[in-house]
Amino acid sequence: MEELLYLYGVTWKEEAQETDMTQWRGVDDSHHLFHIELGNLAAVVSFVDESEFGEEVLEEKTNEMEWLRKKAFRHHEVLLQLNDGMTLIPMKFATIFKKEENLQHKAAVYETEWKIILQQLQGTEEWNVKIYNRSDLLKEHTAARHPEVMKRKEDIAQMSKGMQYLQTKKLDSFIQEIVSQEQETYAGNLHHRFKEFCVDTNSKKVWNKNVTGKDEEMCWNGAYLLKKEQVEPFLEQVTTAQENGRDAGWMIEVTGPWPPYHFSDTKTVSGVEG
Amino acid sequence: MSRREQFENRDIALIDILDTVLDKGVAIKGDVIISIAGIDLVYLDLKVLISAVETLVQSQQNEISSENMDKEKEELEYAVERP
């Protein structure tokens, strides 16, 4: 049976040498991990059977959600394990080479970029933050606490019955307007606050309710690259934001540390800012 | 308890992992498999995946405690699925 090389990630040669990964199993739960030296770098790989990971088979396998779920999880699990002990450029699911020669060729093309990325990733962690909102709570909160709303309410109380009716309706749409603006700016403000702790940030796709399966609307989905020593103050800031936002219907989810999936893209390196 | 201990490796949704480890993310419409000639990089067909994920999210909501899910949960020490 033909065997293919499944690439998990790229690290420094020394870090790969220092890590005993030979006991860890790969994405197929069978073959063990090992590394292939690529000059100063090293590729962390395992063999996989072509009968399961060959290109045509893989196309078929993507139809099997159970298979895909299991393997994608396993991929992530392996990467978490690796990421725990080394500076790692994580690869996406199913990055596969037919033979080592092809991997070496790929490495020659990306060597310079990979080195730059690994230097940037040195001593960092990736964390992800998602901000959700329950607009009904935010509306309630706005109605009860917004100074302009409160002032208008007081004014309305002094008016005649007919005027009160009209002005209350007007006030309602005013509140709705504030809520919309608030949703737009709140997530942005939080992002900027979180950003101050970070080496780099990346925005992720905001999912709709069909995807999240939540009642709350997702307003922001972002990835944050932090120096290790900044993680604690960053999470402290997130916690403060969670507490401050709760009454007004804000829900902030933080997950990590992730393998730096969102800060390892070779295509972005040449145009990187700062 | 540090904030790190409080948040580390908790509450990672299935969808989040799939969205991250699959090449183009769940919400983007991919075309066919991209195979770079001679390099053998294989990426998944996301068109197929999107519908699969949608089905999965629905079944997640409906059958949280199905046998499969329990089995998956045991297997995955890092990833915690959420309804």
HADDOCK unambig.tbl for C-alpha pairs under 7 A between the chains (distance, minus, plus):
assign (segid A and resid 55 and name CA) (segid B and resid 42 and name CA) 6.73 0.50 0.50
assign (segid A and resid 62 and name CA) (segid B and resid 48 and name CA) 6.89 0.50 0.50
assign (segid A and resid 62 and name CA) (segid B and resid 49 and name CA) 6.77 0.50 0.50
assign (segid A and resid 63 and name CA) (segid B and resid 48 and name CA) 6.60 0.50 0.50
assign (segid A and resid 65 and name CA) (segid B and resid 52 and name CA) 6.16 0.50 0.50
assign (segid A and resid 72 and name CA) (segid B and resid 18 and name CA) 6.53 0.50 0.50
assign (segid A and resid 72 and name CA) (segid B and resid 21 and name CA) 6.85 0.50 0.50
assign (segid A and resid 76 and name CA) (segid B and resid 21 and name CA) 6.90 0.50 0.50
assign (segid A and resid 92 and name CA) (segid B and resid 21 and name CA) 5.01 0.50 0.50
assign (segid A and resid 92 and name CA) (segid B and resid 22 and name CA) 5.84 0.50 0.50
assign (segid A and resid 92 and name CA) (segid B and resid 23 and name CA) 5.70 0.50 0.50
assign (segid A and resid 93 and name CA) (segid B and resid 21 and name CA) 5.37 0.50 0.50
assign (segid A and resid 93 and name CA) (segid B and resid 22 and name CA) 5.41 0.50 0.50
assign (segid A and resid 93 and name CA) (segid B and resid 23 and name CA) 6.87 0.50 0.50
assign (segid A and resid 94 and name CA) (segid B and resid 42 and name CA) 6.14 0.50 0.50
assign (segid A and resid 94 and name CA) (segid B and resid 43 and name CA) 6.29 0.50 0.50
assign (segid A and resid 95 and name CA) (segid B and resid 41 and name CA) 5.42 0.50 0.50
assign (segid A and resid 95 and name CA) (segid B and resid 42 and name CA) 5.62 0.50 0.50
assign (segid A and resid 95 and name CA) (segid B and resid 43 and name CA) 6.84 0.50 0.50
assign (segid A and resid 96 and name CA) (segid B and resid 40 and name CA) 6.23 0.50 0.50
assign (segid A and resid 96 and name CA) (segid B and resid 41 and name CA) 5.36 0.50 0.50
assign (segid A and resid 96 and name CA) (segid B and resid 42 and name CA) 5.95 0.50 0.50
assign (segid A and resid 97 and name CA) (segid B and resid 39 and name CA) 6.69 0.50 0.50
assign (segid A and resid 97 and name CA) (segid B and resid 40 and name CA) 5.00 0.50 0.50
assign (segid A and resid 97 and name CA) (segid B and resid 41 and name CA) 6.19 0.50 0.50
assign (segid A and resid 98 and name CA) (segid B and resid 40 and name CA) 6.22 0.50 0.50
assign (segid A and resid 102 and name CA) (segid B and resid 39 and name CA) 5.57 0.50 0.50
assign (segid A and resid 106 and name CA) (segid B and resid 39 and name CA) 6.80 0.50 0.50
assign (segid A and resid 211 and name CA) (segid B and resid 54 and name CA) 6.65 0.50 0.50
assign (segid A and resid 211 and name CA) (segid B and resid 57 and name CA) 6.68 0.50 0.50
assign (segid A and resid 213 and name CA) (segid B and resid 57 and name CA) 6.95 0.50 0.50
assign (segid A and resid 232 and name CA) (segid B and resid 3 and name CA) 6.13 0.50 0.50
assign (segid A and resid 232 and name CA) (segid B and resid 4 and name CA) 6.29 0.50 0.50
assign (segid A and resid 235 and name CA) (segid B and resid 3 and name CA) 5.97 0.50 0.50
assign (segid A and resid 236 and name CA) (segid B and resid 3 and name CA) 6.51 0.50 0.50
assign (segid A and resid 254 and name CA) (segid B and resid 7 and name CA) 6.99 0.50 0.50
assign (segid A and resid 255 and name CA) (segid B and resid 7 and name CA) 6.53 0.50 0.50
assign (segid A and resid 255 and name CA) (segid B and resid 8 and name CA) 6.74 0.50 0.50
assign (segid A and resid 255 and name CA) (segid B and resid 9 and name CA) 6.43 0.50 0.50
assign (segid A and resid 255 and name CA) (segid B and resid 10 and name CA) 6.54 0.50 0.50
assign (segid A and resid 255 and name CA) (segid B and resid 12 and name CA) 6.50 0.50 0.50
assign (segid A and resid 256 and name CA) (segid B and resid 8 and name CA) 5.64 0.50 0.50
assign (segid A and resid 256 and name CA) (segid B and resid 9 and name CA) 5.59 0.50 0.50
assign (segid A and resid 257 and name CA) (segid B and resid 8 and name CA) 6.53 0.50 0.50
assign (segid A and resid 257 and name CA) (segid B and resid 9 and name CA) 6.81 0.50 0.50
